[in-house]
C-alpha cells in the first residue's frame, strides 16, 4: 500500500490526470513487490498463479487518488482510508481465495 500512495502522491504533485495517477500508483506498488521478491532471491509473486496482488494495488491507488481529489479529506485522512480499504480487499482476496 505504501508504494501505491507514494506513486499516486508524486503523480498528483506534478498535476497528472486522475487516471494517470491511479496507474502510476499501481505500477509503483506492484514494482515494489517485484523488486522485493527479486532482491530476496524469490520468483516474483506477481507473475505466479495465486492471489490477485495487482487488484489490491489498483484498489489502494484508486482509493487514495479519488479520496484526495474528489473529497474534502486531508492527506492523512486519505491515507488512513486507503489503509482501511486496502487491508479489507487484501483480507477478502486471501479469505475467499481469489486467484488469477
Secondary structure as a PSIPRED ss2 file (coil, helix, strand):
# PSIPRED VFORMAT (PSIPRED V4.0)

   1 X C   1.000  0.000  0.000
   2 X H   0.000  1.000  0.000
   3 X H   0.000  1.000  0.000
   4 X H   0.000  1.000  0.000
   5 X H   0.000  1.000  0.000
   6 X H   0.000  1.000  0.000
   7 X H   0.000  1.000  0.000
   8 X H   0.000  1.000  0.000
   9 X H   0.000  1.000  0.000
  10 X H   0.000  1.000  0.000
  11 X H   0.000  1.000  0.000
  12 X H   0.000  1.000  0.000
  13 X H   0.000  1.000  0.000
  14 X C   1.000  0.000  0.000
  15 X C   1.000  0.000  0.000
  16 X C   1.000  0.000  0.000
  17 X C   1.000  0.000  0.000
  18 X H   0.000  1.000  0.000
  19 X H   0.000  1.000  0.000
  20 X H   0.000  1.000  0.000
  21 X H   0.000  1.000  0.000
  22 X H   0.000  1.000  0.000
  23 X H   0.000  1.000  0.000
  24 X H   0.000  1.000  0.000
  25 X H   0.000  1.000  0.000
  26 X H   0.000  1.000  0.000
  27 X H   0.000  1.000  0.000
  28 X H   0.000  1.000  0.000
  29 X H   0.000  1.000  0.000
  30 X H   0.000  1.000  0.000
  31 X H   0.000  1.000  0.000
  32 X H   0.000  1.000  0.000
  33 X H   0.000  1.000  0.000
  34 X H   0.000  1.000  0.000
  35 X H   0.000  1.000  0.000
  36 X H   0.000  1.000  0.000
  37 X H   0.000  1.000  0.000
  38 X H   0.000  1.000  0.000
  39 X H   0.000  1.000  0.000
  40 X C   1.000  0.000  0.000
  41 X C   1.000  0.000  0.000
  42 X C   1.000  0.000  0.000
  43 X C   1.000  0.000  0.000
  44 X C   1.000  0.000  0.000
  45 X H   0.000  1.000  0.000
  46 X H   0.000  1.000  0.000
  47 X H   0.000  1.000  0.000
  48 X C   1.000  0.000  0.000
  49 X C   1.000  0.000  0.000
  50 X C   1.000  0.000  0.000
  51 X E   0.000  0.000  1.000
  52 X C   1.000  0.000  0.000
  53 X H   0.000  1.000  0.000
  54 X H   0.000  1.000  0.000
  55 X H   0.000  1.000  0.000
  56 X H   0.000  1.000  0.000
  57 X H   0.000  1.000  0.000
  58 X H   0.000  1.000  0.000
  59 X H   0.000  1.000  0.000
  60 X H   0.000  1.000  0.000
  61 X H   0.000  1.000  0.000
  62 X H   0.000  1.000  0.000
  63 X H   0.000  1.000  0.000
  64 X H   0.000  1.000  0.000
  65 X H   0.000  1.000  0.000
  66 X H   0.000  1.000  0.000
  67 X H   0.000  1.000  0.000
  68 X H   0.000  1.000  0.000
  69 X H   0.000  1.000  0.000
  70 X H   0.000  1.000  0.000
  71 X C   1.000  0.000  0.000
  72 X C   1.000  0.000  0.000
  73 X C   1.000  0.000  0.000
  74 X C   1.000  0.000  0.000
  75 X H   0.000  1.000  0.000
  76 X H   0.000  1.000  0.000
  77 X H   0.000  1.000  0.000
  78 X H   0.000  1.000  0.000
  79 X H   0.000  1.000  0.000
  80 X H   0.000  1.000  0.000
  81 X H   0.000  1.000  0.000
  82 X H   0.000  1.000  0.000
  83 X H   0.000  1.000  0.000
  84 X H   0.000  1.000  0.000
  85 X H   0.000  1.000  0.000
  86 X H   0.000  1.000  0.000
  87 X H   0.000  1.000  0.000
  88 X H   0.000  1.000  0.000
  89 X H   0.000  1.000  0.000
  90 X H   0.000  1.000  0.000
  91 X H   0.000  1.000  0.000
  92 X H   0.000  1.000  0.000
  93 X H   0.000  1.000  0.000
  94 X H   0.000  1.000  0.000
  95 X H   0.000  1.000  0.000
  96 X C   1.000  0.000  0.000
  97 X C   1.000  0.000  0.000
  98 X C   1.000  0.000  0.000
  99 X E   0.000  0.000  1.000
 100 X C   1.000  0.000  0.000
